[in-house]
């Protein structure tokens, strides 16, 4: 199902034995557009810490429930590596974090999630793994490889300018992600600051030609007129496959989904359902 990142904000995160906290923001990589982590505010129970929760741990859930359930215990979250959200997340930190939980690395493969198109994980999470060369008391932000420059916060990217083939067209107003594949499929674009009487439209991340985070700009080869005349997006209406087909047809773009994707998705849901 397609959902907005914005509706995840303040969503409760529930462990196997109680609440963990609420979602503050999401971190994604700007190459595959995979949602790699949710930043969770834990509140008073572990000293106002923020922790990272990977989609590997998230169970399928009803968006209307207002909660995300994770296959973790509160103790596992309490003992997880510290994260400083004011600093860039380094590849070293990611390695430490994933090793702690026993999750596979997602990078170094043509698939979004390493060997899979989904964050599939069927191993045990009862015994976390610690990185022997990176003690839990050390600061994984200060040593080792430089920060992963492709990991971005949705909060930081919201508001970036959209540059079409022939000029500016608006700004990023939100994100729509697939809650099974945990991939951002679309940016919502507000065109009203460029086009009086404009509207919100969707741009698929597949249609983006480049990003310049220093200039706060996201580029596409589509023209301003094409974007202006594209189907309007209403976040109050459920985004259906029918709308997606209309949108892709308008631009003459190939769809990202297929019947085999649907079968794989159903199989994945069946394997991960509680």
N, C-alpha and C positions, 0 to 999 in steps of 0.2 A: 504494500500500500504506500502511496505517496503522502507524505506529511510535511508540514512546514517546521523548520528548525525553531522558529519563534514559539511554536506551541509546546516545544520541549522545555522552554525556559520556566523555571520554578516548578517543574514536574518532580514529584516525589520519586526517590530512588529507594527501593525496598530490597534488603538482603534476605537470606534464608531465615534469619532470626531477628529481623527488625529493621527499622528505618535507618538509612545511611545519611540522607540529606536531600538536597534539591539541586536540579541541574542549573548551572550558571551560564554555560556557553558550550560550544562545540569546537573541536579542533579538526581540521581537514587538511588533506594534502592537495596542492593545486596542480598536480599532474594527473592523477587518477580520480580526483575529487571524492575520495573515500573519506567518510567520517571516521577518524581514527580513535578519537577519545571524546568523552563527555567530561567537562570539568564540573565537579560536584562540590557544593558547599556543605560541609558536614555539620555545622552548628556547634553547639556546646559540648557534644559528647566526646569529641577528640580535639578540643581546644581551638575551634573555629578553623581548622585546617581545610584546605581544598585538596581533593584527590582526583586522580584520573580513573575513569571507568571505561574499559574497552568494550566495543560491541561484541567481542568474543564471549563476554559474560552475560549479555542481555538476553532475556527470554522473550519469545513472541508475546505481545500484549495487545489489549484493546485500547486504541488511542483515547477512547472516551473515558477510560478509567482514571486518567490523570496521574498514573504511576507507571514507573518502569521497574520490573522485577529482575534481579540479577542472581546468578548462580554463585553467590559468594556469601561468606559469613561476615559479620561485623568485625570480628577479630582479624580476618584477612585484610580488610580495608584499613583497620587501625595500624597494622604492621607493614603496610605497603610503603614503597619508597616515597620520601617527601618530595613535593613538587613546589617550585617557586613560580607562580603563574605570571610574575612580572618579568621573567626571563624567557628567552626562546627555549623550546624543548629540544634538546640535543638528541642525536641518534644514540649516544651512549646512554642517556636517561631512558629512552625507549627500550633499548636492549635490556637494561636493568629491570625495568617495569615488566616487560613481557616474560623475562626469565623468572621473575618472582612469582608470577601467576602460572607459569608453565605454558604460556601461549606461544604459537609460532610467530615468526617474523613475517610481516606482510610484504616487505620490499624485496627487490631482486628477482621479480617474476613478472610475466606479462599479464597475469591475473590481478584483479584488484586486491584480493586477499591471499596473496602467495600462491598456493596450489588450488585455490577455489575462487569462485565469483562471489561467495558469501562468507561472512565471518564464522565459518563452521568450526566448532570445537567440541569434541566428544570425550576428551580426556578428563581425568579426575582433577578437581581443584581443591582437594582436601589437604594436600601437602605442598605449600608454596615452595618455589625454587629460588634460592638466593644466588646472585652472581658472586663467585668466589673472589674475583679481582676487584669488586666494587662493594665494600662493606656497607651495610645499611646505614651506618652513621656518617658515611662520607657524602660529599656534595657532588652528585653526578653532573651538575651544570658547569663546574669550573675546570674540569680536566677532560682530556681526550679529544675526539673529533669535534669540529665546529658544529654549530647548531644546524639542524635540518632546515634549510631555507625554504623548503616546500610545505612546511607545516604552518597553517594559518588559523587564526581565530575568526569565527563567523562574526563576532562583535566588531573586530578590527576591519573586516572587509565590507561590512554593511556601510553604505554611503559612498563607496568607490564610484568613480565616473565610468560610464559606458561610452566607449568610442566606436562608432560604426565606421564603415569604409569611407564615408564622406563627411564625418564630423561627429560631434557629441550628440547624444540622444537621451541621456538621463542618468540615473544612478541606481546602484544596487539597493533594493529595498527589502530583500529577504532571500530565503533559500528553501528549496523543496527537495526532500531526500526520500529515497526508497528505504523503508524501515525493515526490509529483509536483507537487501544487498548492502545497506548502509553506505550508499553513494548519493552525492548531491546530483540530481538530474537536471535541475533548472535553477537559474537565478531569476528572481522577480525584479523587474525593472520599472521604476517610476519615471515616466516620460514627461510629467507635467511641468518640470522646471525648464524644459526645452520647448515643449509644444503646449501652448495655452489650450486648455480643454482636453488635455491628453489623458492617458489612462495607464494602468499597470499592465505589463505584458510579460511573457515568459521567454527567456533565452536558454536553450539547452546548453549545458556545459560542453557538449560535443561541438557546438557551433562557435566556440570562443577560439580566437586565433592567437591570443597572447595576454599576458598580465604584466603590468609594471607596478609593483607594490610600492616603489619609492615615489612614483607619481600618482599613486592611488587610482590607477586606470585599468579597466578590463576592456579588451578589444575584440571585435568581431568583424568578419568580412561582409556581413549583411549591411545593406544600405539603410539610411534613416527612413526613407519612404516605406521600405519593406517592413521595418519594425513598427512604424507608425500605423500601417494598415493591417497588421497581424491581429489575430483574434484576441480580444480583451481577456484579462484574467481577473477573476473575482475570488478572493480568498475565503469568502463566506460560502462558496459552493464547492462541493467535493470534486476534486480533480479526477476525472474518469479517463479510461483508455480511449473512449470516443473523442474526448477533447484533445488528447495527445495525438490521435490520428489526424484530426482536423488541423492541428498546429503543424505537424510534420508535413502534411500534404500541402499546406499553404506555402511553406518554404521549399518544397520539393526535396526534403531531406529524408534519408533512410532512417527507419526506426531503430532504436537500440534494443528492442525486445523481439522475441520470436516464440513460436509454439514450444520449442525445446527449452527455452528459458522458463516458460510457465511450468512445464513438467519438472524441471530442476528445482524451481522455487517451491512447488508443492512438496517435493521430496524432502527438501531442506527443512521446511516447516514441520513435516511429520517427524523428522529425526530429532529436532530440537524442542518440540512441544513437551511441557512437563507431564 
